[in-house]
Amino acid sequence: MLKLISPTTELRAAWLASRDEWGIGVHQPGSGLRPGDDLDSPSGFAEWVARLHRESDESRPPATGLVHAAYWWIVSPEDFVLGTISLRYALTDFLLQAAGHIGYSVRPSARGHGVASWALAEVLDAARRQRLGSVLITCDEDNAASARVIEKNGGVLEDVRDTPVGRKRRYWIGL
């Protein structure tokens, strides 16, 4: 059975194997990766994991330009990291236009097996606990698989628009 876990240094090797399958430097929505993150050294990886945990701590102000967010890794029973998913607790103007409340990605070898649909359903429960009335989720206009995941979880298409990061389909899910 799949599980969502908080990022942990204990699964560093499994996370790096997933990252390597994507390709080093490839954007992974929902991962919290930023340019300059050093994941290859144990200390850099630990710093990244600690930052992800800090970003969910609502007792601390978010970093300038960011919002509080929770991050999870989608993990198989064998502790393979299959993907990542995040829930942002609020929207900036950029997030409202282009990225939404929830971002997710599944490593190429795990796609087409219901992983993203399962993870999104789980995170929608977390959004309900966070008392969000509805959530915005976006995907690239040509990403039919992601559009199906969102629609399967109740997503209603608001529009398709050009954004600073490309043409996006924008869906709302009422909670």
C-alpha positions, 0 to 999 in steps of 0.5 A: 500500500502506498503511503505519504511521508514527510521528507526525511534524510533516512530515504536520501538514497531512494529520493536521489534514485527518483530524482536521477530517473527524472534527470538532474535539474529537471523541475519536479512539481510539488518537490520544493526543489529550488535552483541551488539546492545541493542534494548530492551532499548529505549535509545539503540534502539535510538542509533541504529537508529541514527547509521543507519542514520549516515551510510548513511551520505556521508559527514562523513567518514564511520566507519573503514571497512564499506561503506556508506549505506541507510536503510529502513524498509518495512512497511504495511499501518497499520505500521507493520514492515514487513522487512528491506532492505539496499543499500550499496553504494560501495563494500569492498572485503568481500561485493564483495564476499559474501554480495553485494550492497543490503541486505533484509529480510522479517519477516516470516509471511509476506513472499510469498506475494510479499513484498521482490520483491516490496521492491527490485524494490524500492531500485533499483530505489534508486541505480539508483539515487545513480548512481550505474551502476550495483548492486550485490545481493547475497543469500544463495545457498538454498534460492530459494525464494530469488533467485526468488525475485532477478531474477524477478528484473532482476538479472543475476546469475554470480556464486555460491561460498563458502564465509566466511558466507556460500555458496552464489548465486551471481547475478548482476542487471544492472541499 
